[in-house]
Amino acid sequence: MRINKVLLFALIALGFIACNPKSAKNTADSNVKYYRNIQFSETPWDTERGSYELNADEAKTTNNYKFTFTEKGQLASVEYNRNNVLLDYSSIGAAKVTYTYEGDKQVKRFFDEKNAAIKNGGASVSEYTLNESGMRIAMRFLDDNGAPVENRNKINNYKWNKMPDGMIQEVRFNLAGQDVVMNEFCPFHELRFSYDTNGFATRVANYSADTLTNCTAENCGDIGVSYFQLENNEKGDLLTFSVHNTIGQLSNLYWGWAKRTSVVDQNGYVLESTQFDQDNEYLGGKNVPVTKMEYDEHGAMVKRISMDKDKNVVNNPGDGVATTVYKYDEQGHRTETLKYDKNEVPVVTKS
């Protein structure tokens, strides 16, 4: 049977119109991923990475980190949201971060839950330089006008180098070109980061002239601090963060603790966090050794409870708070933060 050419062209056009939207939708869907959690990081060399993937339907009712990628597979944005509504209590320093690319530059910007541009750590922009393989080798902080600025730790720029042994070397500089420390509480100048085969960080070490070194500044405790050891499970959840000197002894940081352990549930949410001192004993003094967390069906934290080593509810010696309760609206916005002592009496704090 012969088909009229005009009719044939019309059928082809109709088929194209019918199929094209679906194809475009599939492409868009493949460029978006949802995750319950974000990987722990100790350095801006790390690019955001999600864990515990969700599907699009689950993301409508679960707090999530929405990752959007370009057609080239480059990360374009990360949004903390539920059902595409931005939320302001993420662990990425903003409700949303975006990345744009031009040449060897990767430019990162920050936004609040109203999608308004904000500063992060005192800077508006983090401008990365990538090498030919796409690895980050430098980053500098810029203000709203694109001028170099220092962040709250007096850092203007970072430089990174992959060492022959695979560790990532990090050094930091101020606007005067002087090398500066990680921050006032961890006064390390040169750091080297180790990662396992899954890309999870396993060690953050303090180096000087290619030598593992103890920090002996006031904030580095009485026996010195040399490296942080990180233990992760197969999902990348951080289970143990411990602090050591060069010979491997546990060593207290500025805040008095030398080791933190975490218990996570099947979704990667931290249920319990415990702190120990350099003698591997429960943290004492004016500190809370154990903190318990509870979550709602959306994955939002609803309660933080301070406990002693025997799991008795106690008042935090610093502010008298034993339990902090978080309340939310239907979209997931945090509406109230309520604080109580161990007898469930409301506590008023400065912040």
N, C-alpha and C positions, 0 to 999 in steps of 0.2 A: 504494500500500500504506500503510495506517495504522500508525503506530508508537505503542505504549503510552506515555503521558506519563511514567510512572514510569521506563520504560526510557530514554526520551529524556533525562531529567534525569540519570540515572546515567551515560549516555554522555558528556554534557557535563562532569560532575564528573570522570570519569576522564580526559578530555582535558585538563582544567585541571591535574589533578595531574601528568599526564605532561609537560605543556609548561612548567609554572611553574618547576621546578628548572632546566631548561635556560635559561630566560629570566633567572633570577636569576644563573646562572653566567656568562652572556654579559655581564650588567651588571657583575658583579664583575671579569671579565676586562678590560672596557673601562676600568675605573678603576685598572688596574695597568700600568705600563710598566717595562721593564728597559733599562739602558744600561751599556756597558762603562766609561765614564768620566764624570767630572763636570767642568763648565766651570770654568775658572780664574776667581778673583774676588779683588779687592782691597778689598772693602767689604761690610759686612753688609747694605747696601741691596739687594744682589743676592739673589734667591731661587735656591735650588739648581736647576740645570739639567743634564740629562744629554746625552751625545753617544754616537753609535754604538749605535743601538738593537738590542736582542736580542729574540728571541721567547721564550716561556715555556720551551720545550724547551732552547734554548741556555743559558738562565739556570740550568739544572740543573747544568751542567758548566763554567760560566764565572763568574768573579768579576764581580759586577755591582752597580749601584746600582738598587735596586727603589723606584720611585716609586708611591705610592698616593694617589689623589685622592678627594675626597668626591663625592657626587652632584651638588654644585653646581660641580664642577670645581676646587675649592680643594685645594692640596697638603696632604695629611694626614700623610705620613711619607716619609722616605728611609732605606733600609736598605742597608748594604754587606754583601753576602752571596753565598753560593753555594748553590743548591738550598734556599733559605730558612734557611740556617744563618748567623747573624751572625758577621762577621769584624772583627777589631780593628785593622786597619791601613789604614783609609780616609783620604781627603783631606778629609773633612767634620768632623773634630774629634771624631768619635764613631762607634760602629758603627751607630747609629740616631739619627735626630732625628725628633721628632713636632711637629705643629702642631695647635692647637685654636683655635677662633674663638668670640668672644662680642662682639657689637656691632661696634665699630671696632677691636677688639683681636685680634691674632694672636700666640699664645703658643707659643714654641719651647722644647722640652726635649731633653735629651741622655741617651743610654743606651749602656752598654758591650755587649760581645758576649754577656754573660749576661742582657741586658735589664734591668740594674739602672741606676737613675738616677745620673748623674755630673755633675760640674761641667765647664764649658768656659771656659778662661781665667779661672777664679776665680769664675764665676757659675753658678748653677743654672738660671736662666730668662732668656730674652731675650723681652721683651714689646714687640711692635711695635704702633704705631698706624697704621691705614690711613685714607686719605681716601675720599671717595665713589666714586672710580673704582677703589679697591683698591690704589692705590700706597702704598708705605711712606713715611711722612713723619716718623716718630720711632721710637726704640727705647730701652728702658732695661733695665739688668741688675738682677735680683732674686736674693735668696738662697732657701734652702729654705722659709722662712716667708713669702715674698712681700715682704720688706723690700728697699728699694733698696740696692745695693752697687756698689762699683767693681770693675772687672776688673783683670787684672794690669798693664794699661797706665794704670791710675788713671782710667779712663773709666767714668762711670755712665750717660750717655745720649747718643744721637745725634739730630741733627735734619737732615732732608733737604728740599730744595726743588728743583723743576724750573724752571730758568732759561728766560728767553725764547728763548735760542739752543738749547735742548734739553738742555744739560748739567745734570747732577745735582749740586747743591751739598751738601756735607757739612760739618757742624761738630760738635764733641764737647765734652762738659762733665763735670766731676767732681761729687761730691755737694755741693760748696760753690757750684755754679753757675758756676764759672770755666771758660773754654774751655781745652781741653787738646790736646796734639799727638797725631798718629796713633800713634806709639810713640817710644821713646827713640832708635831708630836712624833713624827718618824723622820728624824733628820739624816736621811740617807742621800748621798750625792749620786753615785752610780748604782743602778739596779740591774740585775739580770734575771729574766723570767724564764722558767722552764715549763714546758707543756708536754702532756702525754700524747699518745697516738690519736686520741679522740679530740685533741685540741683543748683539753681542760688544763688550766693552770695548776701546777703541782708545787712550785717553789718560787718565792720572791727573795732574791739574795742581794746583800750589800757588798759591793766590790770596790777595791782601790788598786789601781795598777795591776789588774788581772789576778788579784789576790782576794779571797773571801775574807771579809774584814768585820770586826766588831765595831758597832757604834758605841761610843763611851760617853756621849753627851748626857746631860742631866735627864732627858726624857727617855733614855735607853736603859734605865734600870741600873742595879748595882753590879751586875756581872756582864753587862754589855748585850747588845742585840745584833745578830748577824743576818738571820734569814727567817722567813715565814714558810712553814710547811703546810700544804693544803692536801687534804684527802677527800676524794670525790667518789660517789657511787657511779654505776654504769650510766646513769641518766645525766651525770654532771652536777648533781646536787652536792653542795659543799657540806661535808659531814664533820670535818675537823679542821680548825685553823689554829696552828700552834706556832709559838715564837721561840727561837733558839739562838744561842751564841755560837761561835765558830766550832766549838767542840761538841755541839749537839745538846747542851743542857737547856732545859726550859728556862726562859728569861722573861721577867715582867716588862710589859710596855708601860707607858706613862700612866695609864688608867689602872694599873695594878694586876691585870690579868695576863696570863701567859698561854692559855689554851681555851678555846671555845669548841664545844661539840654541839651538834644539832641532830634532832630526831625529825625525820620527815615522813609524811603520809604517802599514800599511793599516787597523789597528784603533785608531789614535790613541795607541798606547803610545810613550813617549819612548825612543828607542834610544840617542841621544847628546845630551849637553848640553855646550855650550862657552861659556867665559867670556872676555871681553875687557876691557881697561882703557880709560881715557878717550882714549888715543892709538890706539884700535882695534887694539891688539896683544894677542896671547894673554896672559892673566893670568899674572904671574910671582910671584917672591918665595916666600912660604910658602903658596902656593895651588896648587890643582890645576886646570889650564885645561880639561881634557876629562874627562868622565865617561861611561862606556858602561854601558848597562843591558841585561839579558837577562831573558826571561820564560818561564814554562812554558806548557803547552797550556791552562791555566785563566786565563791573563792575570795571574798572580801574579809579581811580580818575584823572580827567583832569584839574581841577581848584579849587583853594582855594581863597576865597575872604574875605578880612577884612572889617568889617562894624561897624558903631556906633549903638547905641540903636535904632535909627530911621531907620536903614537899609540903611544908606547912605554909599557908598564905601569910606573908609578912608585909609590913610597910617599908617602902623604900626609905632608907635613912636620909636621903637627900631632899625629898619633897613630901614624904609621908604618904605617898600613894601606893596602894597595894594592887588595885585593879583599875585598868583603863578600858572603858567601853566606847566603841565606835558605832554610830548610827548612820543610816543611809536612806536616800529617797529611792523611788522605784527605778530610776535610771542608773543608780549606782553612785551618785554624788554623795560624798560624806557631808552630813548635815550637823552632827554633834560629836563632841569628844567629852565624855564624862569621866570623872576621876573619883575614886572612893578609897577609903582606908580599909584595913582588914575587917572592920566591923560594919562595912558597907555604909559608912557615913561619908557624905560628899566632901571632897577636898578641893579647895580653891588654890591653884598654883599661878605663878607669874606668866607662864606661857601655855 
